[in-house]
């Protein structure tokens, strides 16, 4: 995505709602970072006013000092993608669920909850999707201890 | 020794007239061994090799085993082909319970035998024999179709000579 579009978008939204978006420097000129409380507002703006109609990817990263939830809305009409990163605290990571905005977020959030343990508030059915229902723990966290084989 | 010789003589004479003397058990085992109906139970990559074995090049139909039944109620061999995950294990047990006797298990591939290359994972069960009475193990990752055929022929031998290999089922 060309840099001017991103700068434009960020400026317009910052003017509208107060400075809540920060541009991150990367090779694709498409990464922004926001707070967890502004997520729904930002995603709704992107979907309605800027044509980002497809949520391509929803995932999370486990850093030593925090979690980061990563979203990848894509505009299929303008052929653009944007990367949205939300920092979350290590203990009790929670963020609002995007199922109201993008339907695709439903199963992807279940997968992130299953493997990383990030809770998505207001999700219609936040249960394990990949592992067995009675599995304990979140295996893809860096501090998950594997059980020794008998 | 004499009885055996007598036995043979009698059988030869009968055979020359088109009569075979045998026992019901032997006949049943002969029939069961030569018409095993496997259940389609492909879990992972070994399923592809199982399909290839049933295909045209390495034909399972030559031996009478081409009728893969999808329903456990109609099958008598469960070929566990692929990795068993902890989520799948209760379902495999349920399907095993639904199969009518006599039934056998063939563990195909290293994942079904002992967990395979994924045995250290948090979600993999270490082999089918932790919860099923496996009769034949076919090693490989995946085993070649010829290996699977050899395994099924070994199972046929086992079915026809049950006294040679006695399996304790659930103690």
HADDOCK unambig.tbl for C-alpha pairs under 7 A between the chains (distance, minus, plus):
assign (segid A and resid 131 and name CA) (segid B and resid 87 and name CA) 6.46 0.50 0.50
assign (segid A and resid 132 and name CA) (segid B and resid 86 and name CA) 6.76 0.50 0.50
assign (segid A and resid 132 and name CA) (segid B and resid 87 and name CA) 4.67 0.50 0.50
assign (segid A and resid 146 and name CA) (segid B and resid 122 and name CA) 6.54 0.50 0.50
